[in-house]
Amino acid sequence: MTMKKGAKRLLNGLGLILILLLGLYLSVIPRAEVWGATHTEVVSEYPGDSLVADPAYQTTKAITIQNSPDQIWPWLLQLGVDRGGMYSYDGLENLFGLNVHSAETIHPEWQDLQSGDFIRFTPVDYALNPGPGLWVVLLEKNYLLVGCFGREDHMPRPCTATWQFILNPRPDGATRLILRTRSATAPGFGKQFARLVNLLPFVMERKMLLGLQTRAETLLP
C-alpha cells in the first residue's frame, strides 16, 4: 500500500512538472522570442538574414530608445568583454570569472570596430581559450551591426548563428533598436529543445537592450 502511495505521488509530481513545462512552452517562450517587438518588426526581413538562410530558430527583440541612432551607435561599437562590456548582468557573468565591467562612458579607443573583427565574450586569459564570441561581418555606421557566432580561432563558414543589431530612427527623434537572432540548430537538437534552452540568452539579451537604452538616454558620451 505504501509503495502504491509512493508511486502515485511520483506520478502526480511528474504530471505537475509536465504541466509547468507545458505552460512555460505555451506562454513564456513565445513572448520571450519577440520581446518588445511589433508584428511588423517580427515578420520583416533585415540585412544579415541571408547568413543563416533557413534557420531552425529565430527571435526578434526590440526596444525604443529616446535618442538618435548616432548617439546609440558608439555604445554598440564597444561591445565585448575586453572592451565596453556586454551591458547585461555583470554580477552574474562574473560568477563565471569573466571579469566584466560594463562601461558607462564612451571610450574613443573602442570606437574602431571593423568588419572581420572579433567581439570577445570571454577574456583573453580565460580558461576557455580560444573563447566564444562574435565575428563582425556587416557594419553600417549608425544603422547595422551583424556578426556570426564562433570561436576566436574559427569563424564558421557558412555562418550557423547570428546577432543582428538594427537601428531604425523614428519621426519623433527616438530609435527602435532591434536585435534579431537566427540559428541553424546543431544536429541532434530539435527546434523545440532549442527554444527551451534559449531562455537564458533571452534574460541576458533583454538586460543588454535595457542597458543600451539606459546608457544612450541618460549617460553622457
C-alpha positions in Angstrom: 0.0 0.0 0.0 2.8 2.4 0.9 4.6 1.6 -2.4 1.4 2.3 -4.3 1.0 5.7 -2.5 4.7 6.5 -3.3 4.2 5.6 -6.9 1.1 7.7 -7.1 2.8 10.7 -5.5 5.7 10.3 -8.0 3.3 10.3 -10.9 1.4 13.3 -9.6 4.7 15.1 -9.2 5.8 14.2 -12.8 2.4 15.3 -14.0 2.8 18.7 -12.3 6.2 19.2 -13.8 4.9 18.4 -17.3 2.0 20.9 -16.8 4.5 23.6 -15.7 6.8 22.8 -18.7 3.8 23.0 -21.0 2.7 26.3 -19.5 6.2 27.6 -19.9 6.4 26.5 -23.5 2.9 27.9 -24.4 3.1 31.2 -22.6 6.6 32.4 -21.6 8.8 31.2 -24.5 6.7 32.6 -27.4 6.6 36.0 -25.7 10.3 35.9 -24.9 11.2 35.3 -28.6 9.5 38.5 -29.7 10.0 40.6 -26.5 9.3 44.3 -27.2 8.9 43.8 -31.0 5.9 44.8 -33.1 4.4 42.3 -35.5 5.9 44.3 -38.4 9.4 44.1 -36.9 9.0 40.3 -36.3 8.0 39.5 -39.9 10.3 42.0 -41.6 13.5 40.9 -43.4 16.7 42.5 -42.3 20.3 42.7 -43.6 22.1 39.6 -42.4 19.1 37.3 -42.6 20.7 35.5 -45.6 23.8 34.5 -43.5 21.5 31.8 -42.0 19.2 31.4 -44.9 17.0 28.6 -43.4 17.1 29.0 -39.6 15.7 26.4 -37.3 15.3 29.1 -34.7 14.7 32.9 -34.9 14.0 35.6 -32.3 13.3 39.3 -32.8 13.5 41.6 -29.8 13.3 45.3 -29.8 13.3 48.4 -27.6 12.6 52.1 -28.0 15.4 54.4 -27.1 14.8 58.1 -26.7 17.8 59.2 -28.7 19.0 59.2 -32.3 20.9 56.3 -33.9 24.2 58.3 -33.9 24.0 58.6 -30.1 23.4 54.8 -29.7 25.9 53.6 -32.3 29.1 54.3 -30.1 27.7 52.1 -27.3 27.2 49.3 -29.8 30.7 49.6 -31.2 32.4 49.0 -27.8 30.6 45.7 -27.1 32.9 43.0 -25.8 34.2 41.6 -22.6 37.6 43.1 -23.2 36.1 46.4 -24.3 32.9 48.2 -23.0 31.3 45.0 -21.6 28.0 43.5 -22.6 25.7 45.9 -20.7 23.9 42.9 -19.1 24.2 41.3 -15.7 27.8 41.9 -14.9 27.5 40.2 -11.5 26.1 37.1 -13.0 28.7 36.9 -15.7 31.5 37.5 -13.1 30.3 34.4 -11.1 31.9 32.6 -14.0 35.2 34.5 -13.8 34.6 36.7 -16.8 35.7 39.9 -15.1 33.1 42.0 -17.0 32.7 45.7 -16.2 30.2 47.3 -18.5 31.3 50.9 -19.4 29.2 53.9 -18.5 31.0 56.3 -20.8 32.1 56.2 -24.5 35.8 55.2 -24.9 37.4 56.6 -28.1 39.9 53.7 -28.1 37.0 51.2 -28.6 35.3 53.0 -31.5 37.4 51.4 -34.2 35.4 48.2 -34.8 35.7 46.9 -38.3 34.2 44.1 -40.4 36.3 41.0 -39.7 36.9 41.9 -36.1 36.1 39.5 -33.2 34.0 40.6 -30.3 35.0 38.5 -27.3 32.5 37.0 -24.8 35.4 35.8 -22.5 38.7 37.4 -21.5 41.9 36.6 -23.4 43.3 34.8 -20.4 40.1 32.8 -19.7 40.3 29.1 -19.0 38.2 28.5 -22.1 40.6 29.5 -24.8 40.2 30.2 -27.7 36.9 31.5 -26.4 33.5 32.2 -27.9 32.3 35.5 -29.4 31.0 37.3 -32.4 32.7 37.7 -35.8 31.7 41.0 -37.3 30.6 40.5 -40.9 28.3 43.5 -41.7 28.8 47.0 -40.4 27.0 50.2 -41.5 27.5 53.3 -39.4 24.5 54.4 -37.3 22.4 51.6 -38.7 23.7 48.0 -38.7 26.0 45.6 -36.8 25.8 41.9 -37.8 28.0 39.1 -36.5 28.4 35.4 -36.7 28.9 33.4 -33.5 32.1 31.4 -33.4 35.4 30.9 -31.6 38.3 33.3 -31.8 40.3 30.8 -33.8 37.4 29.8 -36.2 34.7 31.7 -38.0 32.1 29.2 -39.1 31.6 29.1 -42.9 28.7 29.2 -43.6 27.5 31.1 -40.6 25.5 29.0 -38.2 24.1 31.6 -35.8 23.9 35.4 -35.9 23.3 38.5 -33.9 21.8 41.4 -36.0 21.5 44.8 -34.4 19.4 47.3 -36.4 18.9 51.0 -35.6 15.6 52.3 -37.1 15.0 56.0 -36.5 11.5 57.3 -35.8 10.0 60.6 -36.9 9.8 61.7 -33.2 13.5 61.5 -32.8 13.6 58.2 -31.0 15.1 55.0 -32.3 13.9 51.4 -32.4 16.8 49.1 -31.6 16.1 45.7 -33.0 18.1 42.5 -32.1 17.5 39.5 -34.3 19.0 36.1 -33.6 19.0 33.4 -36.2 20.3 29.9 -35.6 20.7 26.7 -37.6 20.2 24.2 -34.8 23.0 21.8 -34.3 22.3 18.2 -35.4 20.6 16.1 -32.8 18.9 19.2 -31.2 15.3 19.8 -32.2 13.8 23.2 -32.6 11.6 22.9 -29.6 14.6 22.0 -27.4 16.5 25.0 -28.8 13.6 27.2 -27.9 13.7 26.0 -24.3 17.5 26.4 -23.7 17.4 29.9 -25.3 15.5 31.2 -22.3 18.8 32.0 -20.6 20.2 34.0 -23.6 16.8 35.9 -23.6 17.4 37.0 -20.0 20.9 38.3 -20.8 19.8 39.9 -24.2 16.9 41.6 -22.6 19.1 43.1 -20.0 21.6 44.1 -22.7 19.0 46.0 -24.6 17.8 47.7 -21.4 21.4 48.6 -20.6 21.9 50.2 -24.0 18.7 52.1 -23.5 19.8 53.5 -20.2 23.2 54.5 -21.4 22.0 56.1 -24.6 19.3 58.0 -22.8 20.9 59.2 -19.6 24.7 58.9 -19.7 26.9 61.5 -21.3 29.3 60.2 -24.1 
